[in-house]
Amino acid sequence: MNRPSDKVCIVTFGCQMNKLDSDLLRGELARAGFSCAERPEEADVVLYNTCSVRDHAEHRVLSHLGAYRRRAESEPDFVLGVIGCMAQRMADQLLARFPFVDVVCGTRAFLRVPAYIRRAQQGGGPIVDVGEESPGGRFEFDRAARMRQEDHSAYVSVMRGCDNFCAYCIVPFVRGRESSRPPQEVVREVRRLADDGVREVTLLGQNVNSYGGGLEPPVGLADLLERVNGVDGIERVRFVTSHPRDMTDGILRAMAGLEKVCEHLHVPAQSGSDVVLGRMRRDYTAAQYRDMVARARELVPGLMLAGDFIVGFPGETERDFRLTLRLLREVRYQQSFIFKYSPRPGTAAARWEDDVPDRIKRERNQALLVAQEEVDTERRAGMVGRRVEVLVDGLSKADERHLSGRTRGNDIVVFDPPQGARPENLTGRLVTVELTDSTPLTLFGRLSGRG
């Protein structure tokens, strides 16, 4: 029987990679005899898996940590830990501000956390580890297949780190340099997930298009997609995130020719201005980005694109912003992630004057959001009347009388379950839905057939 102090809650902030890291850690915790709690108040060990990509994300974590001072002082057996990007970036600062934190473990060593919790329980804290995963720097793990957020879908790490050093981005500093997993390891993990009921996998990398660097024999993302496409039981394959510079025709042809690889790409543009792109160190122009989009849509019929944009980057003028707004409208993204620039310590841009007033950043942010909603409204309205393949996620969060799922192009679809059927029996299944209505964020339809 587990002691109360063997119950751990992981609170996760940030990207898909952080969510996957939390799943990997849950597997290691289970092997070490710990159990998982859904809420911090139910656990005697609370771990914050943190994000440093934006200033706002760090402030949210700092606010959460401050609330634990009283509990840490009143409960001797309570263990509080900070892992992930913030731990990697500011370990000493965290301990100075929150001396009651017991474990601080970075992005390259977080799988050692179970042992550190045991040490902390025995009075051995604070413990700090922001070193390498292993002496050779490779990230090695044996994933527990059942430790995932969804029963029928899963993230799979194929590479970690980034070598690009964009002027605004802290990822290379907190995640390290690029390191790819051998394809046989990735395929072995995907097979285990498929055997456990997973039907859709998303291959993750900070710059997934550069997968394969340093591996022998040589292998690239197109090769990996072909291998994963061949895994029995898997019905959909996705990959994120892509750098425009590294989008090759080979990758696009693999998308078009492999039946399980979805016609959806997340390719951040960040700006539509060549001046801003140059200062960002993105290594492409707006014209080159447009050419990449045109080539992708030519080679992959029905392709849907998602993008990222940063507004208010140092030196961004009104003309620069108008060029970005024009790019968003021209490309007609399926989805855009839009952020106000905030300086990140250690990056090149952090040394420059943050000279765009916050009021202007907010106005530009809102203008892009409005433009994206206009694109969404028109694009989704044009889909009404079509029949689309949907992978059912489960009950709709907005209305549990309905089911919800996603198309191959990553659009959300809400529809009624078959009369007299148990909705849970369709979760994780491919179905055909005839689209009958739309909003800027959602498509609605009726069930037309089951896979």
KATATA-V389594 format. One record per run of one state. SS is the DSSP state (H for helix, E for strand, L for the rest). FROM is the first residue (numbers start at 1). LEN is the number of residues. Records with the same first field share a line. If there is no record, write none. Layout:
BEGIN
SS->FROM-LEN ; FROM-LEN
END
This chain:
BEGIN
L->1-3 ; 13-3 ; 32-3 ; 37-3 ; 43-2 ; 51-4 ; 67-2 ; 75-4 ; 98-5 ; 106-4 ; 122-5 ; 130-23 ; 158-1 ; 161-10 ; 176-3 ; 181-2 ; 196-4 ; 205-3 ; 211-10 ; 230-6 ; 241-1 ; 243-1 ; 247-2 ; 258-3 ; 262-2 ; 268-2 ; 271-3 ; 281-5 ; 300-4 ; 312-6 ; 332-3 ; 341-7 ; 352-6 ; 382-5 ; 396-6 ; 408-4 ; 417-6 ; 426-4 ; 439-4 ; 451-1
H->4-3 ; 16-16 ; 40-3 ; 55-12 ; 69-6 ; 85-13 ; 110-12 ; 171-5 ; 183-13 ; 208-3 ; 221-9 ; 244-3 ; 249-9 ; 274-7 ; 286-14 ; 318-14 ; 348-4 ; 358-24 ; 423-3
E->7-6 ; 35-2 ; 45-6 ; 79-6 ; 103-3 ; 127-3 ; 153-5 ; 159-2 ; 179-2 ; 200-5 ; 236-5 ; 242-1 ; 261-1 ; 264-4 ; 270-1 ; 304-8 ; 335-6 ; 387-9 ; 402-6 ; 412-5 ; 430-9 ; 443-8
END
